Amino acid sequence: MRIGLLTEGGYPYVGGEGGVWCDRLVRGLDRHEFDVYAFSTGQAQEEAGWVELPPQVQRVRTAPLWVAEEDGVVHGRRARRRFTEHYGELAAALCTAAEPGTAQKPGIAQRPGTAGRPGIAQRPGTAGRPGIAEKPGTAEADRFANALHGLAELARDEGGLVAALRSERAVRALERACRAPGARRAAREARVPDLLTVADHLERALRPLSLDWYEEDGLGAVDLCHAASGGIAALPGLLAGHFFGVPLVVTEYGVRLRTHYLTRPDASPAVRSLLAAFHGLLTAETYRAASYLVPGNAHARRWQERCGADRAKLRTIHPGLDATPFARVGEDRLPEDRENDEKQERQEHAGPHTLVWLGRVEPAKDLVSLLHAFAEVRAAEPGTRLRIVGRPSGPEGEAYLGHCRALAAQLFPDEADGPHAVGRNPVSFEELGGPGAETTADVHADGTVTVLSSVVEGFPAGLIEAMFCGRATVSTDVGAVVEVIGGTGLVVPPRNPRALAEACVSLLRDPERRARLGAAARARALELFSVEQNVAAFRGLYLETVARTPVRRPVLDGAGDPQPFAAPAEAHVPGHWTEPTPRAVPTWAVETPEPVTETVR
């Protein structure tokens, strides 16, 4: 099978988002062929280069989202008229889509008792049913899809839309849509700076329409498109389905639409409303066109359902992590006979306990609550230490790290082992690669309990690594934490230092419980979150997708005319034999006469 893998800011770039699981997926499915279509998000990412690609990656095509090169395309009068019509329709769909906060907005559930209230749209049969998300209006969704496909066809016919999307014509079309009757109040209040901001964002988001990927030898040649995330990354898959009927699978470990709703808090109401409408309609069209949607956990699945996804299309596949680097630590912590294991006894009585936190340093991780909780842990269990291992995430993370260092120095004075020893703080801030923290497994090997204190979390991969190491964990109840932990760890409410401290103390004082939870955690992680289960699940999903939506394309001759019998029947069955092989053609069926005998060399 030939798969078109669509990524944004990830694979095959070094350090890209989601690049690790994409690489494991491609390497695990070595019987398939992959064409990678990747969007880069910055010059630094492009300069960092690619990861080493396996042989099953046949081709890589990239395009920058952070800059658009002038394509030199000058539209004639008819093309300009087509652009104005389609762009105006797209803008009108944004201006008439449901207001944020009403029941028609993706992600907002219809509340019981709102039937018949002005401004509250409700589908038949959903009255009084809580948790049923209202999809965007059918008229707006169809209008948006038709406009998007019209712009894509125009770009394909004319060679690109870069200049048109940047033109004054685009801004004026957006302004007319905002001033038209029926436009929402927020759209009507848009001023010139707001229109310029929205038009600039739409130009960046619609750059994929101008690419030359949508040809017979490009995305038209793949059997299936797999978007590694929603949003812009899925846009080429939508167009491949529109032009060639290629089925689309979309994986979302974090729902992009939710991210867009939570960004731009300082923008004007008009900008937030129009951009939320664009991404809501793009998500709705992606969910409608996709053959299957693959959330990485139940938390993401619930968000997809609330954003209008059809439940019949959802297939939850947990991310796969490589358990091999953690096998040494995990097996060390899980001897068959603990009572007679002298090494385990030495670990339990060899000194003070150590709490371990590992991840990116940023405000969402709520290290402030962790430090206050650790103060109560130290009061109950003197001598306990806390290792915070991780790098700050950007300038905001740097500032937050400095604040946490200052708080740790204030809460915990340095301690010395004796009158002539230099004191040190019981809280250490470290980075991976330093002494005693060469790898993640080394950090967990030194810890007694692993702690997660986040207030916002998606899929907690760090917890799974701790589970692979057989460590008991204490976590806050956010994101997919409960789904990952199951009954193998303690879970407390977020922003509650006292509850966090009590859970840590209870595990520090009970080594048998720690060992029991660690053993259960390792068994659960190996069963549910390994690379093998992830690859096997996607292998089955690929086959199911192609089996349900076979792609049939006519074979053309040199003049572009169809050859109805050129492809054998078995070409429609998934497998390496799908490419038609040359057949012997009778001499009487060939226009150009050929010699009867061959020249012997």
Secondary structure, 3 states (H helix, E strand, C coil): CEEEEEEECCCCECCCCCHHHHHHHHHHCCCCEEEEEEEECCHHHHHHCECCCCCCEEEEEEEECCCCCCCCCCCCHHHHHHHHHHHHHHHHHHHHCCCCCCCCCCCCECCCCCCCCCCCCCCCCCCCCCCCECCCCHHHHHHHHHHHHHHHHHHHHHCCCHHHHCCHHHHHHHHHHHHCCCCCHHHHCCCHHHHHHHHHHHHHHCHHHHCCCCCCCCHHHCCEEEECCCHHHHHHHHHHHHHHCCCEEEEECCCHHHHHHHCCCCCCHHHHHHHHHHHHHHHHHHHHHCCEEEECCHHHHHHHHHCCCCHHHECCCCCCECCHHHHHHHHHCCCCCCCCCHHHHHHHHCCCCEEEEECCECHHHCHHHHHHHHHHHHHHCCCCEEEEECCECHHHHHHHHHHHHHHHHHHCCCECCCCCCCCECCEEEECCCECCECCHHHHHHHCCEEEECCCCCCCCHHHHHHHHCCCEEEEECCCCHHHHHCCCCEEECCCCHHHHHHHHHHHHCCHHHHHHHHHHHHHHHHHHCEHHHHHHHHHHHHHHHHHHCCCCCCCECCCCCECCCCCCHHHHCCCHHHCCCCCCCCHHHCCCCCCCCCCCC
